[in-house]
Every structure is written in structure tokens, then in C-alpha cells.
Amino acid sequence: MTLKHNKAVLFANGDFPGPERLLNQIADGDFLVAVDGGLSHMTRHGLSPNLIIGDLDSANPDDVSRFKAQGVDIRKFPREKNETDLELALEAVLEMSFHTIWITAAFGKRLDQTLGNIFLLSSDDLANCDIRLLDGQQEVFLIRQSASITGELGQRVSLLPFGSPAKGIRTEGLKFPLVDETLFPDQTRGISNRMNGTTASITIQQGLLICIHEMFEETERSNLND
């Protein structure tokens, strides 16, 4: 299957504190997915979905009807189901052979939902994908072998081993380098590193790493802490 779209951008129903950073990076050829109540984020910013998916208990029914009349693909599922709406959305874009996937507004006040969304990244079906959770202030992604980060000097980068020790970690472009080292789930050594410039890279020989990259500037962080 040949895709005419660049990447899939999924709008979940969590918090979206920094939309301007992400909206500026959405291209005309991107495939936009409203994950149930995430449709409200799209309509608020004047975006039209290519797909609306979920049990639709949180989506505005008038918006759903309007987009349905425009020919938008609507996939409604029962409210009582084994998968979350986001998992269903991921399955849908994987079936369309997308390899670059952004999930916006995946964090929020529900810790169970936030953790569940992060854990979804460990699916074997996503092993060959560049998939990231973003809200405009931070991005979260899983490192299986290698990854690169684009940001600004001083931005915080935390590396957390997923489930078991992560071994053979090497970093470049971070203030506190790791050279063939191991991080353990019951220790916090990988938290609160800093970018030395605008790019950084991480490689890993064994295990999985969750990378949390704070995308806002130091002045913004001070304002958030006030």
C-alpha cells in the first residue's frame, strides 16, 4: 500500500497545554485522527479529521454528525470493550501502514490512562515505528535501539528503563553522558539530564528505555512552578 500521507497524528482526549508547538508542525499531507473526545481539540483549532474513532461517548455528537455528512470516516465501537479508544486508533493507523505516528493530548489527570498510553508504546507491532506522545510541553517515546532528540540547550531529558534493566546505554549531546552503562528500574540515575545543544542521541544494546523530553524553555519552566 502506497501512502499519500506523511504521518498519522492522533488527537486523544487528555490535556493539550502547548498546541501551538505541534500545530505548526502538522503538514497538509498528514492523516489526522480524532480519538473520541479528542475531536474537541481539532475543532477548537480549525482542523478536520480524516478519521473519527472510539465509542464516541466524549465526542460532541453535533460535530460527529457534521463531519459524517462531509464524508469523514466514522468508526464507532461499543462503550464496553477490551481496548481503549487510543488503542483502537493505533490499530487503525497501523493497518494503513503508517510508520511515523504522533499522539497528542495523551496525558492528563487520569494516571491510569496516562500510564496505559505510555505502556502502549511497548507493543511489538510498533517496534518499527517512530511513535511519540506529545502535548506541546513534553514528548515521550520508547527507545529500543537508538533515537535522536531535537530541542534546545538546557531542556530536560529523562531516561527510564522499562520493566527491566537497560544495558549498554550511550548518549551524545547530554550534559551527563552515559557510556556503555546500565540503568535500573529501581534507581533514578537517568532522571533530569540536560541537553548540551540542539540535538542529542541515545543508543541501547539491551532492554527498553522510556525517554521523556521537556520541550519548553527554562523561563517557561519557572512560570509553571510559580
C-alpha positions in Angstrom: 0.0 0.0 0.0 1.4 3.4 -1.0 0.5 6.2 1.4 -0.3 9.7 0.3 0.1 10.9 3.8 3.3 11.9 5.7 2.5 10.8 9.2 -0.5 10.0 11.3 -1.4 12.5 14.0 -3.8 11.2 16.7 -5.7 13.6 18.9 -6.5 12.0 22.2 -8.8 13.5 24.9 -6.2 14.5 27.5 -4.6 17.8 28.3 -3.1 19.8 25.4 -1.2 22.7 27.1 1.1 23.6 24.2 -0.8 23.2 21.0 1.0 25.9 19.0 4.2 24.0 19.0 2.6 20.9 17.4 0.1 22.5 15.2 2.9 24.4 13.3 4.4 21.0 12.5 1.3 19.4 11.0 1.6 19.2 7.3 -1.1 19.2 4.6 -0.4 15.6 3.9 -0.7 14.3 7.4 -3.5 11.9 8.3 -5.5 13.3 11.2 -7.4 11.1 13.7 -9.8 12.2 16.3 -9.8 9.7 19.1 -13.3 10.1 20.6 -13.3 13.4 22.7 -10.0 14.4 21.1 -12.3 15.7 18.3 -12.8 18.8 20.5 -9.1 19.7 20.3 -9.3 19.5 16.5 -12.4 21.6 16.1 -11.0 24.2 18.6 -8.0 24.7 16.3 -9.9 24.5 13.0 -8.7 21.1 12.0 -10.8 18.5 10.1 -10.2 14.8 10.8 -9.7 12.1 8.3 -11.0 9.6 10.8 -13.1 9.7 14.0 -12.8 6.6 16.1 -13.9 5.3 19.5 -17.1 4.7 21.5 -17.8 8.4 20.9 -19.1 8.9 24.5 -17.0 12.0 24.9 -17.2 13.5 21.4 -19.7 16.3 20.6 -22.5 14.5 18.6 -23.2 17.6 16.5 -19.5 17.7 15.4 -19.6 13.9 14.7 -22.8 14.4 12.6 -21.3 17.3 10.7 -18.1 15.5 9.8 -20.1 12.4 8.9 -22.1 14.5 6.4 -18.8 15.7 4.9 -17.8 12.1 4.3 -15.3 11.6 7.1 -14.7 8.0 8.1 -16.5 7.4 11.4 -15.8 4.1 13.3 -17.9 3.7 16.4 -17.3 1.0 18.9 -19.3 -0.3 21.9 -18.6 1.5 25.2 -17.9 -1.8 26.9 -14.8 -3.1 25.1 -11.4 -4.6 25.9 -9.4 -1.8 24.2 -9.2 1.9 25.0 -10.2 4.3 22.2 -6.5 5.1 21.7 -5.5 1.5 21.2 -8.2 1.2 18.6 -6.9 4.3 16.8 -3.4 2.9 16.8 -4.6 -0.4 15.4 -6.3 1.6 12.6 -3.3 3.6 11.5 -1.0 0.5 11.7 -3.4 -1.2 9.3 -2.8 1.7 7.0 1.0 1.1 7.2 1.9 4.3 8.9 5.4 4.3 10.5 5.5 7.8 11.8 2.8 8.4 14.5 2.3 11.3 16.8 -0.2 11.0 19.6 -1.2 14.4 21.1 -3.1 15.1 24.3 -2.3 11.7 25.7 -1.5 12.9 29.3 -4.0 14.2 31.8 -5.5 14.0 35.3 -6.2 10.2 34.9 -3.0 8.4 35.9 -4.3 5.1 34.8 -5.0 6.5 31.3 -1.6 8.2 31.1 0.3 5.1 32.1 -1.7 3.0 29.8 -1.0 5.3 26.9 2.8 5.1 27.7 2.7 1.4 28.0 1.0 1.1 24.6 4.4 2.2 23.1 5.9 -1.2 24.1 3.7 -3.1 21.7 5.7 -5.3 19.3 3.5 -4.0 16.5 5.1 -0.6 17.0 8.7 -1.8 17.0 9.5 -0.4 13.6 7.6 2.9 14.1 8.7 6.3 15.1 5.9 6.9 17.6 5.8 9.7 20.2 3.3 11.1 22.7 3.3 14.9 22.7 1.4 17.7 24.3 3.5 20.7 23.2 5.4 20.8 26.5 6.9 17.3 26.6 7.3 14.3 24.3 7.5 10.7 25.5 8.8 7.8 23.4 10.3 4.4 23.7 13.9 3.7 22.7 14.5 0.1 21.5 17.9 0.6 19.8 18.5 4.2 19.1 16.8 7.6 19.0 17.6 11.2 18.4 16.2 14.3 20.1 15.8 17.8 18.6 15.4 20.6 21.1 17.2 23.5 22.8 20.1 24.0 25.2 19.2 23.1 28.8 16.0 21.2 28.1 15.5 18.3 30.4 15.8 14.7 29.2 15.0 11.8 31.5 15.7 8.1 30.6 13.8 5.4 32.5 14.3 1.7 32.0 11.1 0.0 31.0 10.3 -3.2 33.1 13.9 -4.4 33.4 17.5 -3.1 33.4 18.5 -1.3 30.2 22.1 -2.1 29.3 24.8 -0.7 27.1 23.4 2.8 27.0 25.5 5.5 25.2 24.4 9.2 25.0 25.8 12.1 23.0 24.7 15.7 23.4 23.6 15.4 27.0 25.2 17.2 30.0 25.7 14.0 32.0 26.9 11.4 29.4 26.3 7.6 29.7 29.0 5.4 28.2 28.1 1.7 28.0 26.2 2.0 31.2 23.2 0.3 32.8 20.1 1.9 34.2 17.9 0.0 36.7 14.1 0.4 37.2 14.5 0.8 41.0 17.0 3.6 40.7 16.7 7.2 39.5 20.0 7.9 37.9 18.6 8.6 34.4 16.2 11.4 35.6 16.8 15.1 34.9 19.7 15.1 32.4 20.0 18.2 30.2 20.6 18.9 26.5 24.0 20.4 25.7 22.8 21.8 22.4 20.0 21.4 19.9 20.4 17.7 19.3 21.1 14.6 21.3 21.3 10.9 20.6 20.8 7.7 22.6 21.7 4.1 21.8 21.0 1.0 23.8 22.2 -2.6 23.5 19.7 -4.4 25.6 16.3 -3.6 27.1 13.9 -0.6 26.6 14.1 3.0 27.7 11.3 5.5 28.1 12.6 8.9 27.1 10.8 12.0 28.5 11.9 15.2 26.8 10.6 18.5 28.2 10.2 20.8 25.2 9.7 24.1 27.0 12.3 26.7 27.9 13.8 27.4 31.3 11.8 30.6 31.6 8.6 28.7 30.9 9.5 26.1 33.5 9.9 28.9 36.1 6.5 30.2 35.2 4.9 26.8 35.6 6.5 26.4 39.0 5.2 29.8 40.2 
